[in-house]
Every structure is written in C-alpha cells, then in structure tokens.
Amino acid sequence: MSHKHANLLHTVFHDPISGNIHWREIESLLHHLGAQVEPAHGARFRITLNGAEGFLHHPHHSNVLNREDVKHLRELLTRAGISASHLVGGE
C-alpha cells in the first residue's frame, strides 16, 4: 500500500472524524483496495468491496466529504474487512 493510501486510511479511521477528505482521494483508495465504484441514483455511488456493499454521496458543492459520509465510509470498510490494523500489518 502506498504511503498516500496508508495515510488516507489512517485519516478515515482516526477520531475525531475528519471533515477534510477529498472525494477523488477516497475514490482512488477504494479502487486500490479492489472496490467497484459505480454511479447510482443522483450523486450516490454504489461501492462493492469484499462482498460488502454500501452507498456514498458525492459532495454537491465541494469535493470534500462531510463527517457523516466519512462515518459511512468507515462502516463500509469495516464490513469489508478493512481496518486501521491494515496499516500495522502492512498490505
């Protein structure tokens, strides 16, 4: 895992939840992890990763995810078996 993706994964799982994560970075991380990112209805995207499925909203007026969307991303990654421990164990 690249240093950039590792830092982003750390940011996603860090408390307090960050409100300064760009959509493009999240999309890159998801593709790196092997996720399918498909447009759904409106600004929603269907994310499928390791058998887990969820939806994320593309930010409307900026390219930065809000804290609630980061929380949903964290939950999706956890259901898919991805956690902050991937940073320690290396991937």
DRENDO-1510 file (C-alpha; in Angstrom, 1 decimal, always signed):
<recs>
REC; n; res; u; v; w
REC; 1; MET; +0.0; +0.0; +0.0 .
REC; 2; SER; +1.4; +3.4; -0.9 .
REC; 3; HIS; +2.2; +5.9; +1.8 .
REC; 4; LYS; -0.5; +8.2; +0.5 .
REC; 5; HIS; -3.2; +5.5; +0.7 .
REC; 6; ALA; -1.9; +4.4; +4.1 .
REC; 7; ASN; -2.2; +8.0; +5.4 .
REC; 8; LEU; -5.7; +8.3; +4.0 .
REC; 9; LEU; -6.8; +5.0; +5.6 .
REC; 10; HIS; -5.4; +6.3; +8.9 .
REC; 11; THR; -7.3; +9.6; +8.5 .
REC; 12; VAL; -10.6; +7.7; +7.8 .
REC; 13; PHE; -10.3; +5.6; +11.0 .
REC; 14; HIS; -8.9; +8.4; +13.2 .
REC; 15; ASP; -11.1; +10.1; +15.8 .
REC; 16; PRO; -12.4; +12.7; +15.7 .
REC; 17; ILE; -13.7; +12.1; +12.2 .
REC; 18; SER; -12.1; +14.4; +9.7 .
REC; 19; GLY; -14.2; +16.7; +7.6 .
REC; 20; ASN; -11.4; +17.4; +5.1 .
REC; 21; ILE; -11.1; +14.3; +2.9 .
REC; 22; HIS; -11.5; +14.8; -0.8 .
REC; 23; TRP; -13.8; +12.6; -2.9 .
REC; 24; ARG; -11.1; +11.9; -5.5 .
REC; 25; GLU; -8.7; +10.6; -2.8 .
REC; 26; ILE; -11.4; +8.3; -1.4 .
REC; 27; GLU; -12.2; +7.0; -4.9 .
REC; 28; SER; -8.5; +6.3; -5.5 .
REC; 29; LEU; -8.2; +4.4; -2.2 .
REC; 30; LEU; -11.3; +2.3; -2.9 .
REC; 31; HIS; -10.0; +1.3; -6.4 .
REC; 32; HIS; -6.7; +0.5; -4.8 .
REC; 33; LEU; -8.4; -1.8; -2.3 .
REC; 34; GLY; -10.2; -3.5; -5.2 .
REC; 35; ALA; -13.7; -1.9; -4.8 .
REC; 36; GLN; -16.1; -1.4; -7.6 .
REC; 37; VAL; -17.4; +2.2; -7.6 .
REC; 38; GLU; -20.5; +2.6; -9.7 .
REC; 39; PRO; -22.8; +5.6; -10.2 .
REC; 40; ALA; -26.2; +5.0; -8.7 .
REC; 41; HIS; -29.1; +7.5; -8.5 .
REC; 42; GLY; -28.2; +11.2; -8.5 .
REC; 43; ALA; -25.0; +11.9; -6.6 .
REC; 44; ARG; -24.9; +8.4; -5.0 .
REC; 45; PHE; -22.3; +5.8; -5.8 .
REC; 46; ARG; -22.6; +2.1; -5.1 .
REC; 47; ILE; -19.5; +0.7; -3.5 .
REC; 48; THR; -18.8; -3.0; -3.5 .
REC; 49; LEU; -15.8; -4.3; -1.7 .
REC; 50; ASN; -15.0; -7.9; -0.5 .
REC; 51; GLY; -18.7; -8.7; -0.6 .
REC; 52; ALA; -19.8; -5.7; +1.4 .
REC; 53; GLU; -22.0; -3.1; -0.4 .
REC; 54; GLY; -22.8; +0.4; +0.6 .
REC; 55; PHE; -23.6; +3.8; -0.9 .
REC; 56; LEU; -21.7; +7.1; -0.6 .
REC; 57; HIS; -22.8; +10.5; -1.7 .
REC; 58; HIS; -20.5; +12.6; -3.9 .
REC; 59; PRO; -20.3; +16.1; -2.3 .
REC; 60; HIS; -22.6; +18.6; -4.1 .
REC; 61; HIS; -21.0; +22.0; -3.6 .
REC; 62; SER; -17.4; +20.9; -3.0 .
REC; 63; ASN; -15.2; +17.9; -3.4 .
REC; 64; VAL; -14.8; +17.3; +0.3 .
REC; 65; LEU; -16.8; +14.6; +2.2 .
REC; 66; ASN; -18.6; +15.6; +5.3 .
REC; 67; ARG; -18.1; +13.8; +8.6 .
REC; 68; GLU; -21.3; +11.8; +8.2 .
REC; 69; ASP; -20.1; +10.4; +4.8 .
REC; 70; VAL; -16.7; +9.6; +6.3 .
REC; 71; LYS; -18.5; +7.7; +9.0 .
REC; 72; HIS; -20.5; +5.7; +6.4 .
REC; 73; LEU; -17.2; +5.0; +4.5 .
REC; 74; ARG; -15.6; +3.8; +7.8 .
REC; 75; GLU; -18.6; +1.5; +8.4 .
REC; 76; LEU; -18.4; +0.1; +4.8 .
REC; 77; LEU; -14.7; -0.5; +5.1 .
REC; 78; THR; -15.1; -2.3; +8.4 .
REC; 79; ARG; -17.8; -4.6; +7.0 .
REC; 80; ALA; -15.5; -5.3; +4.1 .
REC; 81; GLY; -12.7; -6.4; +6.5 .
REC; 82; ILE; -10.6; -3.3; +6.1 .
REC; 83; SER; -9.5; -1.5; +9.3 .
REC; 84; ALA; -6.7; +0.6; +10.7 .
REC; 85; SER; -4.9; -2.6; +11.6 .
REC; 86; HIS; -4.1; -2.9; +7.8 .
REC; 87; LEU; -1.6; -0.1; +8.5 .
REC; 88; VAL; +0.2; -2.1; +11.2 .
REC; 89; GLY; +0.2; -5.4; +9.4 .
REC; 90; GLY; +1.1; -4.0; +6.1 .
REC; 91; GLU; -0.6; -4.9; +2.9 .
</recs>
